[in-house]
Amino acid sequence: MFYYQAICTVHNFASNLFVNRHSAVKSALAHRSKVPGPHQMKILKVFIPQSSIEVRSEDII
């Protein structure tokens, strides 16, 4: 599966993983508006194969 993540190398910021790019861009813009100073923002497209996803806990609701 592909996920998108916003990062700022100047502030060591890394967002959560998002299913769509638009959400990662919104996270990057939120970081930029909250933290003053220069930024070096990137949007990463991350591939995580289904075979490497490991369930560590499960809650029944």
PyMOL Python script that loads the backbone (N, CA, C, O; Angstrom):
from pymol import cmd

cmd.read_pdbstr("""\
ATOM      1  N   MET A   1       0.841  -1.178   0.000  1.00  0.00           N
ATOM      2  CA  MET A   1       0.000   0.000   0.000  1.00  0.00           C
ATOM      3  C   MET A   1       0.886   1.240   0.000  1.00  0.00           C
ATOM      4  O   MET A   1       1.985   1.243   0.555  1.00  0.00           O
ATOM      5  N   PHE A   2       0.380   2.288  -0.634  1.00  0.00           N
ATOM      6  CA  PHE A   2       1.086   3.565  -0.652  1.00  0.00           C
ATOM      7  C   PHE A   2       0.491   4.504   0.374  1.00  0.00           C
ATOM      8  O   PHE A   2      -0.726   4.588   0.537  1.00  0.00           O
ATOM      9  N   TYR A   3       1.371   5.208   1.061  1.00  0.00           N
ATOM     10  CA  TYR A   3       0.976   6.212   2.030  1.00  0.00           C
ATOM     11  C   TYR A   3       1.766   7.481   1.734  1.00  0.00           C
ATOM     12  O   TYR A   3       2.776   7.441   1.032  1.00  0.00           O
ATOM     13  N   TYR A   4       1.306   8.599   2.268  1.00  0.00           N
ATOM     14  CA  TYR A   4       1.978   9.881   2.079  1.00  0.00           C
ATOM     15  C   TYR A   4       2.313  10.450   3.447  1.00  0.00           C
ATOM     16  O   TYR A   4       1.545  10.311   4.400  1.00  0.00           O
ATOM     17  N   GLN A   5       3.472  11.093   3.528  1.00  0.00           N
ATOM     18  CA  GLN A   5       3.933  11.662   4.787  1.00  0.00           C
ATOM     19  C   GLN A   5       4.611  12.997   4.513  1.00  0.00           C
ATOM     20  O   GLN A   5       5.403  13.121   3.579  1.00  0.00           O
ATOM     21  N   ALA A   6       4.295  13.993   5.331  1.00  0.00           N
ATOM     22  CA  ALA A   6       4.948  15.297   5.248  1.00  0.00           C
ATOM     23  C   ALA A   6       6.121  15.312   6.213  1.00  0.00           C
ATOM     24  O   ALA A   6       6.009  14.846   7.347  1.00  0.00           O
ATOM     25  N   ILE A   7       7.251  15.850   5.756  1.00  0.00           N
ATOM     26  CA  ILE A   7       8.404  16.002   6.644  1.00  0.00           C
ATOM     27  C   ILE A   7       8.991  17.394   6.469  1.00  0.00           C
ATOM     28  O   ILE A   7       8.891  17.997   5.401  1.00  0.00           O
ATOM     29  N   CYS A   8       9.598  17.885   7.522  1.00  0.00           N
ATOM     30  CA  CYS A   8      10.349  19.135   7.488  1.00  0.00           C
ATOM     31  C   CYS A   8      11.728  18.816   8.048  1.00  0.00           C
ATOM     32  O   CYS A   8      11.877  18.535   9.237  1.00  0.00           O
ATOM     33  N   THR A   9      12.728  18.863   7.186  1.00  0.00           N
ATOM     34  CA  THR A   9      14.077  18.483   7.617  1.00  0.00           C
ATOM     35  C   THR A   9      14.701  19.527   8.537  1.00  0.00           C
ATOM     36  O   THR A   9      15.617  19.204   9.293  1.00  0.00           O
ATOM     37  N   VAL A  10      14.232  20.761   8.490  1.00  0.00           N
ATOM     38  CA  VAL A  10      14.779  21.810   9.351  1.00  0.00           C
ATOM     39  C   VAL A  10      14.364  21.589  10.807  1.00  0.00           C
ATOM     40  O   VAL A  10      15.160  21.819  11.717  1.00  0.00           O
ATOM     41  N   HIS A  11      13.135  21.150  11.031  1.00  0.00           N
ATOM     42  CA  HIS A  11      12.600  21.002  12.383  1.00  0.00           C
ATOM     43  C   HIS A  11      12.430  19.552  12.822  1.00  0.00           C
ATOM     44  O   HIS A  11      11.835  19.298  13.869  1.00  0.00           O
ATOM     45  N   ASN A  12      12.931  18.609  12.057  1.00  0.00           N
ATOM     46  CA  ASN A  12      12.767  17.176  12.369  1.00  0.00           C
ATOM     47  C   ASN A  12      11.300  16.808  12.567  1.00  0.00           C
ATOM     48  O   ASN A  12      10.962  16.010  13.442  1.00  0.00           O
ATOM     49  N   PHE A  13      10.438  17.396  11.750  1.00  0.00           N
ATOM     50  CA  PHE A  13       9.001  17.126  11.818  1.00  0.00           C
ATOM     51  C   PHE A  13       8.667  15.997  10.849  1.00  0.00           C
ATOM     52  O   PHE A  13       9.122  15.994   9.705  1.00  0.00           O
ATOM     53  N   ALA A  14       7.878  15.050  11.313  1.00  0.00           N
ATOM     54  CA  ALA A  14       7.344  13.988  10.452  1.00  0.00           C
ATOM     55  C   ALA A  14       5.888  13.782  10.828  1.00  0.00           C
ATOM     56  O   ALA A  14       5.566  13.525  11.988  1.00  0.00           O
ATOM     57  N   SER A  15       5.011  13.898   9.841  1.00  0.00           N
ATOM     58  CA  SER A  15       3.583  13.729  10.098  1.00  0.00           C
ATOM     59  C   SER A  15       3.242  12.248  10.203  1.00  0.00           C
ATOM     60  O   SER A  15       4.096  11.381  10.019  1.00  0.00           O
ATOM     61  N   ASN A  16       2.000  11.986  10.496  1.00  0.00           N
ATOM     62  CA  ASN A  16       1.491  10.619  10.416  1.00  0.00           C
ATOM     63  C   ASN A  16       1.492  10.178   8.961  1.00  0.00           C
ATOM     64  O   ASN A  16       1.731  10.983   8.062  1.00  0.00           O
ATOM     65  N   LEU A  17       1.229   8.919   8.737  1.00  0.00           N
ATOM     66  CA  LEU A  17       1.050   8.413   7.381  1.00  0.00           C
ATOM     67  C   LEU A  17      -0.396   8.626   6.963  1.00  0.00           C
ATOM     68  O   LEU A  17      -1.318   8.368   7.737  1.00  0.00           O
ATOM     69  N   PHE A  18      -0.591   9.095   5.741  1.00  0.00           N
ATOM     70  CA  PHE A  18      -1.925   9.368   5.230  1.00  0.00           C
ATOM     71  C   PHE A  18      -2.180   8.544   3.975  1.00  0.00           C
ATOM     72  O   PHE A  18      -1.253   8.251   3.220  1.00  0.00           O
ATOM     73  N   VAL A  19      -3.424   8.175   3.756  1.00  0.00           N
ATOM     74  CA  VAL A  19      -3.803   7.392   2.579  1.00  0.00           C
ATOM     75  C   VAL A  19      -3.797   8.262   1.324  1.00  0.00           C
ATOM     76  O   VAL A  19      -3.547   7.762   0.227  1.00  0.00           O
ATOM     77  N   ASN A  20      -4.070   9.559   1.476  1.00  0.00           N
ATOM     78  CA  ASN A  20      -4.065  10.424   0.296  1.00  0.00           C
ATOM     79  C   ASN A  20      -3.078  11.582   0.476  1.00  0.00           C
ATOM     80  O   ASN A  20      -2.794  12.012   1.594  1.00  0.00           O
ATOM     81  N   ARG A  21      -2.571  12.067  -0.645  1.00  0.00           N
ATOM     82  CA  ARG A  21      -1.550  13.121  -0.650  1.00  0.00           C
ATOM     83  C   ARG A  21      -2.105  14.428  -0.096  1.00  0.00           C
ATOM     84  O   ARG A  21      -1.389  15.171   0.575  1.00  0.00           O
ATOM     85  N   HIS A  22      -3.355  14.707  -0.368  1.00  0.00           N
ATOM     86  CA  HIS A  22      -3.979  15.953   0.083  1.00  0.00           C
ATOM     87  C   HIS A  22      -3.879  16.105   1.607  1.00  0.00           C
ATOM     88  O   HIS A  22      -3.606  17.200   2.100  1.00  0.00           O
ATOM     89  N   SER A  23      -4.092  15.048   2.333  1.00  0.00           N
ATOM     90  CA  SER A  23      -4.012  15.107   3.796  1.00  0.00           C
ATOM     91  C   SER A  23      -2.590  15.387   4.266  1.00  0.00           C
ATOM     92  O   SER A  23      -2.391  16.101   5.248  1.00  0.00           O
ATOM     93  N   ALA A  24      -1.608  14.833   3.575  1.00  0.00           N
ATOM     94  CA  ALA A  24      -0.206  15.096   3.923  1.00  0.00           C
ATOM     95  C   ALA A  24       0.152  16.554   3.653  1.00  0.00           C
ATOM     96  O   ALA A  24       0.880  17.167   4.434  1.00  0.00           O
ATOM     97  N   VAL A  25      -0.350  17.111   2.559  1.00  0.00           N
ATOM     98  CA  VAL A  25      -0.103  18.520   2.246  1.00  0.00           C
ATOM     99  C   VAL A  25      -0.754  19.406   3.303  1.00  0.00           C
ATOM    100  O   VAL A  25      -0.151  20.394   3.724  1.00  0.00           O
ATOM    101  N   LYS A  26      -1.964  19.079   3.741  1.00  0.00           N
ATOM    102  CA  LYS A  26      -2.625  19.852   4.797  1.00  0.00           C
ATOM    103  C   LYS A  26      -1.811  19.804   6.092  1.00  0.00           C
ATOM    104  O   LYS A  26      -1.714  20.806   6.801  1.00  0.00           O
ATOM    105  N   SER A  27      -1.235  18.661   6.397  1.00  0.00           N
ATOM    106  CA  SER A  27      -0.405  18.534   7.588  1.00  0.00           C
ATOM    107  C   SER A  27       0.856  19.397   7.462  1.00  0.00           C
ATOM    108  O   SER A  27       1.279  20.031   8.429  1.00  0.00           O
ATOM    109  N   ALA A  28       1.446  19.416   6.277  1.00  0.00           N
ATOM    110  CA  ALA A  28       2.633  20.240   6.040  1.00  0.00           C
ATOM    111  C   ALA A  28       2.299  21.725   6.205  1.00  0.00           C
ATOM    112  O   ALA A  28       3.067  22.471   6.812  1.00  0.00           O
ATOM    113  N   LEU A  29       1.167  22.147   5.670  1.00  0.00           N
ATOM    114  CA  LEU A  29       0.755  23.546   5.792  1.00  0.00           C
ATOM    115  C   LEU A  29       0.459  23.915   7.247  1.00  0.00           C
ATOM    116  O   LEU A  29       0.758  25.029   7.677  1.00  0.00           O
ATOM    117  N   ALA A  30      -0.120  22.994   7.997  1.00  0.00           N
ATOM    118  CA  ALA A  30      -0.387  23.241   9.419  1.00  0.00           C
ATOM    119  C   ALA A  30       0.926  23.396  10.184  1.00  0.00           C
ATOM    120  O   ALA A  30       1.043  24.277  11.036  1.00  0.00           O
ATOM    121  N   HIS A  31       1.898  22.565   9.894  1.00  0.00           N
ATOM    122  CA  HIS A  31       3.210  22.678  10.546  1.00  0.00           C
ATOM    123  C   HIS A  31       3.837  24.025  10.216  1.00  0.00           C
ATOM    124  O   HIS A  31       4.367  24.709  11.091  1.00  0.00           O
ATOM    125  N   ARG A  32       3.769  24.397   8.941  1.00  0.00           N
ATOM    126  CA  ARG A  32       4.374  25.660   8.501  1.00  0.00           C
ATOM    127  C   ARG A  32       3.728  26.855   9.188  1.00  0.00           C
ATOM    128  O   ARG A  32       4.415  27.827   9.503  1.00  0.00           O
ATOM    129  N   SER A  33       2.419  26.801   9.425  1.00  0.00           N
ATOM    130  CA  SER A  33       1.740  27.934  10.068  1.00  0.00           C
ATOM    131  C   SER A  33       1.982  27.970  11.581  1.00  0.00           C
ATOM    132  O   SER A  33       1.926  29.044  12.181  1.00  0.00           O
ATOM    133  N   LYS A  34       2.250  26.827  12.204  1.00  0.00           N
ATOM    134  CA  LYS A  34       2.457  26.773  13.654  1.00  0.00           C
ATOM    135  C   LYS A  34       3.885  27.097  14.070  1.00  0.00           C
ATOM    136  O   LYS A  34       4.104  27.677  15.133  1.00  0.00           O
ATOM    137  N   VAL A  35       4.855  26.729  13.244  1.00  0.00           N
ATOM    138  CA  VAL A  35       6.265  26.854  13.626  1.00  0.00           C
ATOM    139  C   VAL A  35       6.905  27.985  12.828  1.00  0.00           C
ATOM    140  O   VAL A  35       6.924  27.932  11.599  1.00  0.00           O
ATOM    141  N   PRO A  36       7.431  29.011  13.507  1.00  0.00           N
ATOM    142  CA  PRO A  36       8.053  30.119  12.792  1.00  0.00           C
ATOM    143  C   PRO A  36       9.416  29.739  12.217  1.00  0.00           C
ATOM    144  O   PRO A  36      10.025  28.749  12.622  1.00  0.00           O
ATOM    145  N   GLY A  37       9.874  30.542  11.274  1.00  0.00           N
ATOM    146  CA  GLY A  37      11.202  30.349  10.712  1.00  0.00           C
ATOM    147  C   GLY A  37      11.169  29.651   9.367  1.00  0.00           C
ATOM    148  O   GLY A  37      10.101  29.380   8.818  1.00  0.00           O
ATOM    149  N   PRO A  38      12.357  29.361   8.840  1.00  0.00           N
ATOM    150  CA  PRO A  38      12.437  28.713   7.530  1.00  0.00           C
ATOM    151  C   PRO A  38      12.028  27.240   7.610  1.00  0.00           C
ATOM    152  O   PRO A  38      12.127  26.611   8.664  1.00  0.00           O
ATOM    153  N   HIS A  39      11.581  26.721   6.509  1.00  0.00           N
ATOM    154  CA  HIS A  39      11.155  25.321   6.430  1.00  0.00           C
ATOM    155  C   HIS A  39      11.728  24.683   5.171  1.00  0.00           C
ATOM    156  O   HIS A  39      11.984  25.356   4.173  1.00  0.00           O
ATOM    157  N   GLN A  40      11.918  23.398   5.240  1.00  0.00           N
ATOM    158  CA  GLN A  40      12.265  22.620   4.059  1.00  0.00           C
ATOM    159  C   GLN A  40      11.321  21.417   4.057  1.00  0.00           C
ATOM    160  O   GLN A  40      11.643  20.347   4.572  1.00  0.00           O
ATOM    161  N   MET A  41      10.152  21.627   3.463  1.00  0.00           N
ATOM    162  CA  MET A  41       9.086  20.636   3.488  1.00  0.00           C
ATOM    163  C   MET A  41       9.204  19.686   2.299  1.00  0.00           C
ATOM    164  O   MET A  41       9.574  20.087   1.196  1.00  0.00           O
ATOM    165  N   LYS A  42       8.882  18.426   2.552  1.00  0.00           N
ATOM    166  CA  LYS A  42       8.811  17.412   1.511  1.00  0.00           C
ATOM    167  C   LYS A  42       7.593  16.542   1.756  1.00  0.00           C
ATOM    168  O   LYS A  42       7.181  16.342   2.899  1.00  0.00           O
ATOM    169  N   ILE A  43       7.024  16.033   0.691  1.00  0.00           N
ATOM    170  CA  ILE A  43       5.954  15.045   0.794  1.00  0.00           C
ATOM    171  C   ILE A  43       6.527  13.736   0.280  1.00  0.00           C
ATOM    172  O   ILE A  43       6.926  13.636  -0.881  1.00  0.00           O
ATOM    173  N   LEU A  44       6.565  12.740   1.141  1.00  0.00           N
ATOM    174  CA  LEU A  44       7.085  11.431   0.771  1.00  0.00           C
ATOM    175  C   LEU A  44       5.949  10.507   0.358  1.00  0.00           C
ATOM    176  O   LEU A  44       4.870  10.536   0.950  1.00  0.00           O
ATOM    177  N   LYS A  45       6.190   9.696  -0.646  1.00  0.00           N
ATOM    178  CA  LYS A  45       5.263   8.627  -1.011  1.00  0.00           C
ATOM    179  C   LYS A  45       5.919   7.337  -0.518  1.00  0.00           C
ATOM    180  O   LYS A  45       6.949   6.913  -1.040  1.00  0.00           O
ATOM    181  N   VAL A  46       5.315   6.728   0.483  1.00  0.00           N
ATOM    182  CA  VAL A  46       5.898   5.580   1.182  1.00  0.00           C
ATOM    183  C   VAL A  46       5.166   4.309   0.771  1.00  0.00           C
ATOM    184  O   VAL A  46       3.936   4.263   0.785  1.00  0.00           O
ATOM    185  N   PHE A  47       5.912   3.294   0.411  1.00  0.00           N
ATOM    186  CA  PHE A  47       5.317   2.005   0.074  1.00  0.00           C
ATOM    187  C   PHE A  47       5.555   1.037   1.220  1.00  0.00           C
ATOM    188  O   PHE A  47       6.695   0.822   1.633  1.00  0.00           O
ATOM    189  N   ILE A  48       4.484   0.456   1.731  1.00  0.00           N
ATOM    190  CA  ILE A  48       4.575  -0.568   2.780  1.00  0.00           C
ATOM    191  C   ILE A  48       3.866  -1.800   2.248  1.00  0.00           C
ATOM    192  O   ILE A  48       2.646  -1.793   2.090  1.00  0.00           O
ATOM    193  N   PRO A  49       4.621  -2.859   1.970  1.00  0.00           N
ATOM    194  CA  PRO A  49       3.989  -4.068   1.447  1.00  0.00           C
ATOM    195  C   PRO A  49       3.058  -4.712   2.474  1.00  0.00           C
ATOM    196  O   PRO A  49       3.327  -4.686   3.675  1.00  0.00           O
ATOM    197  N   GLN A  50       1.974  -5.282   1.992  1.00  0.00           N
ATOM    198  CA  GLN A  50       1.006  -5.946   2.878  1.00  0.00           C
ATOM    199  C   GLN A  50       1.686  -7.033   3.717  1.00  0.00           C
ATOM    200  O   GLN A  50       1.303  -7.269   4.863  1.00  0.00           O
ATOM    201  N   SER A  51       2.681  -7.682   3.149  1.00  0.00           N
ATOM    202  CA  SER A  51       3.341  -8.790   3.853  1.00  0.00           C
ATOM    203  C   SER A  51       4.129  -8.330   5.066  1.00  0.00           C
ATOM    204  O   SER A  51       4.433  -9.139   5.943  1.00  0.00           O
ATOM    205  N   SER A  52       4.472  -7.030   5.137  1.00  0.00           N
ATOM    206  CA  SER A  52       5.268  -6.565   6.272  1.00  0.00           C
ATOM    207  C   SER A  52       4.425  -5.870   7.343  1.00  0.00           C
ATOM    208  O   SER A  52       4.968  -5.423   8.354  1.00  0.00           O
ATOM    209  N   ILE A  53       3.124  -5.772   7.144  1.00  0.00           N
ATOM    210  CA  ILE A  53       2.260  -5.158   8.153  1.00  0.00           C
ATOM    211  C   ILE A  53       2.002  -6.188   9.254  1.00  0.00           C
ATOM    212  O   ILE A  53       1.582  -7.315   8.992  1.00  0.00           O
ATOM    213  N   GLU A  54       2.264  -5.774  10.475  1.00  0.00           N
ATOM    214  CA  GLU A  54       2.133  -6.669  11.632  1.00  0.00           C
ATOM    215  C   GLU A  54       1.132  -6.092  12.604  1.00  0.00           C
ATOM    216  O   GLU A  54       1.272  -4.941  13.017  1.00  0.00           O
ATOM    217  N   VAL A  55       0.130  -6.853  12.978  1.00  0.00           N
ATOM    218  CA  VAL A  55      -0.863  -6.425  13.949  1.00  0.00           C
ATOM    219  C   VAL A  55      -0.292  -6.709  15.340  1.00  0.00           C
ATOM    220  O   VAL A  55       0.051  -7.847  15.660  1.00  0.00           O
ATOM    221  N   ARG A  56      -0.195  -5.660  16.160  1.00  0.00           N
ATOM    222  CA  ARG A  56       0.382  -5.813  17.498  1.00  0.00           C
ATOM    223  C   ARG A  56      -0.679  -5.874  18.586  1.00  0.00           C
ATOM    224  O   ARG A  56      -0.427  -6.401  19.669  1.00  0.00           O
ATOM    225  N   SER A  57      -1.856  -5.344  18.309  1.00  0.00           N
ATOM    226  CA  SER A  57      -2.934  -5.430  19.298  1.00  0.00           C
ATOM    227  C   SER A  57      -4.262  -5.362  18.571  1.00  0.00           C
ATOM    228  O   SER A  57      -4.352  -4.915  17.428  1.00  0.00           O
ATOM    229  N   GLU A  58      -5.277  -5.815  19.261  1.00  0.00           N
ATOM    230  CA  GLU A  58      -6.621  -5.821  18.685  1.00  0.00           C
ATOM    231  C   GLU A  58      -7.609  -5.535  19.791  1.00  0.00           C
ATOM    232  O   GLU A  58      -7.556  -6.153  20.855  1.00  0.00           O
ATOM    233  N   ASP A  59      -8.517  -4.596  19.544  1.00  0.00           N
ATOM    234  CA  ASP A  59      -9.555  -4.256  20.504  1.00  0.00           C
ATOM    235  C   ASP A  59     -10.904  -4.608  19.924  1.00  0.00           C
ATOM    236  O   ASP A  59     -11.201  -4.274  18.778  1.00  0.00           O
ATOM    237  N   ILE A  60     -11.716  -5.278  20.706  1.00  0.00           N
ATOM    238  CA  ILE A  60     -13.075  -5.590  20.289  1.00  0.00           C
ATOM    239  C   ILE A  60     -13.982  -4.499  20.819  1.00  0.00           C
ATOM    240  O   ILE A  60     -13.986  -4.210  22.015  1.00  0.00           O
ATOM    241  N   ILE A  61     -14.755  -3.893  19.924  1.00  0.00           N
ATOM    242  CA  ILE A  61     -15.631  -2.805  20.377  1.00  0.00           C
ATOM    243  C   ILE A  61     -17.078  -3.125  20.044  1.00  0.00           C
ATOM    244  O   ILE A  61     -17.971  -2.333  20.344  1.00  0.00           O
TER     245      ILE A  61
END
""", "prot")
cmd.dss("prot")
cmd.show_as("cartoon", "prot")
cmd.util.cbc("prot")
cmd.orient("prot")
